[in-house]
Amino acid sequence: MTKEIILSIKGLQTGVDEDAQGTEVIALADYYKKNDSHYVIYEELTEGFSETTRSRIKFNDSCMEVSKKGLINVHMIFDKNKKNMTSYVTPYGNIFIGIDTESILVKEEENRIKVEVYYALEANYQHLANCRIEMQLAPREDGIRLA
């Protein structure tokens, strides 16, 4: 995998008594691998704000960590078969969230990596949604074929 990549992150949340809600982020990112863990670093913009958020994702076959610093601040840990709690700090206020990770699937190919994470999300100790994250990494020159 090359250092300069295109990152696609799709999230799907299915809440209690609600239809599924999806989000998607596509960003230019930097990638590297160190000690059997993969790292992705990129900048995010939030609509309506000029300040950016620097995001770092670290993952392997059993754990994914998402750290955000800037406009949004959080350190989320998706640890297979474990529940982790954290504070999600936004311009609108803080939310105490729980992440109960069911599974993490990592599929590596020569120039692509696909990650799927399934988890339950809590906000202030109340079940909020069942969620899925699908993340794909591809070299920038191959980004058009990212699917």
C-alpha positions as CSV (number, residue, x, y, z in Angstrom):
1,M,0.0,0.0,0.0
2,T,1.3,3.5,-0.8
3,K,1.6,6.3,1.7
4,E,-0.8,8.6,-0.1
5,I,-4.3,7.1,-0.2
6,I,-8.0,7.8,-0.7
7,L,-10.0,6.9,2.4
8,S,-13.7,6.0,2.3
9,I,-15.6,5.6,5.5
10,K,-19.3,4.7,5.4
11,G,-21.3,4.5,8.6
12,L,-24.7,3.0,9.1
13,Q,-26.8,3.4,12.3
14,T,-30.0,1.6,12.9
15,G,-31.7,3.0,16.0
16,V,-34.6,1.8,18.0
17,D,-37.9,2.5,16.2
18,E,-36.0,4.4,13.4
19,D,-35.0,3.9,9.9
20,A,-31.3,3.3,9.2
21,Q,-29.2,6.5,8.9
22,G,-26.0,6.5,6.8
23,T,-23.0,8.8,6.5
24,E,-20.0,8.8,4.2
25,V,-16.7,10.5,4.3
26,I,-14.2,10.5,1.5
27,A,-10.8,12.1,2.2
28,L,-7.2,12.2,1.0
29,A,-5.2,10.6,3.7
30,D,-1.7,9.3,4.7
31,Y,-1.2,5.6,5.5
32,Y,1.5,3.6,7.1
33,K,2.0,0.2,8.8
34,K,4.0,-0.2,12.0
35,N,4.3,-3.2,14.3
36,D,1.4,-5.1,12.7
37,S,-1.0,-2.1,13.0
38,H,-2.3,0.1,10.2
39,Y,-2.4,3.9,10.6
40,V,-4.5,6.4,8.6
41,I,-4.2,10.2,9.2
42,Y,-6.4,12.8,7.6
43,E,-8.1,16.2,8.1
44,E,-11.9,16.6,8.4
45,L,-14.0,19.7,7.9
46,T,-17.3,20.1,9.7
47,E,-20.1,22.0,7.9
48,G,-20.6,25.5,9.3
49,F,-17.1,25.7,10.9
50,S,-13.7,26.8,9.7
51,E,-11.7,24.8,12.2
52,T,-10.6,21.4,11.1
53,T,-10.3,18.1,13.0
54,R,-7.2,16.0,12.7
55,S,-8.2,12.3,12.7
56,R,-6.0,9.2,13.2
57,I,-7.2,5.7,12.8
58,K,-5.2,2.8,14.1
59,F,-6.4,-0.8,13.4
60,N,-5.5,-4.4,13.3
61,D,-7.5,-7.7,13.3
62,S,-8.9,-7.2,16.8
63,C,-9.0,-3.5,17.6
64,M,-9.6,-0.1,15.9
65,E,-8.9,3.2,17.6
66,V,-10.2,6.5,16.3
67,S,-8.6,9.7,17.7
68,K,-9.9,13.1,16.7
69,K,-8.4,16.5,17.8
70,G,-9.5,20.0,16.9
71,L,-13.1,21.1,16.6
72,I,-14.1,17.6,17.7
73,N,-12.2,15.7,20.3
74,V,-12.6,12.0,21.1
75,H,-10.6,8.8,21.5
76,M,-12.9,5.8,20.6
77,I,-11.7,2.3,21.0
78,F,-13.5,-0.5,19.1
79,D,-12.1,-3.6,20.9
80,K,-13.6,-6.9,19.7
81,N,-16.0,-8.4,22.2
82,K,-15.5,-5.5,24.7
83,K,-17.3,-2.4,25.7
84,N,-15.4,0.9,26.0
85,M,-16.7,4.3,27.3
86,T,-15.5,7.7,26.2
87,S,-16.4,11.4,26.1
88,Y,-17.2,12.8,22.7
89,V,-16.5,16.5,22.7
90,T,-18.2,18.6,20.0
91,P,-19.0,22.4,19.6
92,Y,-22.5,21.6,20.6
93,G,-21.6,19.9,23.9
94,N,-20.2,16.7,25.3
95,I,-21.7,13.2,25.0
96,F,-20.7,10.2,27.1
97,I,-20.7,7.3,24.7
98,G,-20.3,3.5,25.0
99,I,-19.0,1.3,22.2
100,D,-19.7,-2.4,22.5
101,T,-17.9,-4.0,19.6
102,E,-19.2,-7.2,18.2
103,S,-16.7,-7.8,15.4
104,I,-13.8,-6.4,13.3
105,L,-13.1,-7.8,9.9
106,V,-9.9,-6.7,8.0
107,K,-9.3,-7.8,4.4
108,E,-6.0,-6.9,2.9
109,E,-5.2,-7.1,-0.8
110,E,-2.1,-5.9,-2.6
111,N,-3.2,-2.3,-3.0
112,R,-6.5,-2.2,-1.0
113,I,-7.6,-2.7,2.6
114,K,-11.2,-3.0,3.6
115,V,-12.3,-2.9,7.3
116,E,-15.8,-3.6,8.7
117,V,-16.7,-3.0,12.3
118,Y,-20.0,-3.9,13.9
119,Y,-20.9,-2.4,17.2
120,A,-23.7,-1.2,19.5
121,L,-23.6,2.5,20.4
122,E,-24.8,4.0,23.7
123,A,-25.3,7.6,24.7
124,N,-25.4,8.5,28.4
125,Y,-25.8,4.8,29.2
126,Q,-28.8,4.3,26.9
127,H,-28.7,2.1,23.8
128,L,-28.8,4.4,20.8
129,A,-28.2,2.3,17.8
130,N,-26.7,-0.8,16.2
131,C,-23.9,0.4,13.9
132,R,-21.6,-0.6,11.1
133,I,-18.5,1.1,9.8
134,E,-17.1,0.2,6.4
135,M,-13.7,1.7,5.7
136,Q,-11.8,1.3,2.4
137,L,-8.2,2.4,1.7
138,A,-6.9,2.6,-1.9
139,P,-3.9,4.3,-3.5
140,R,-4.8,7.9,-4.7
141,E,-4.2,7.0,-8.3
142,D,-6.7,4.1,-8.0
143,G,-9.3,6.2,-6.1
144,I,-11.8,6.3,-8.9
145,R,-12.3,2.6,-8.6
146,L,-12.9,2.7,-4.8
147,A,-16.1,0.8,-4.2
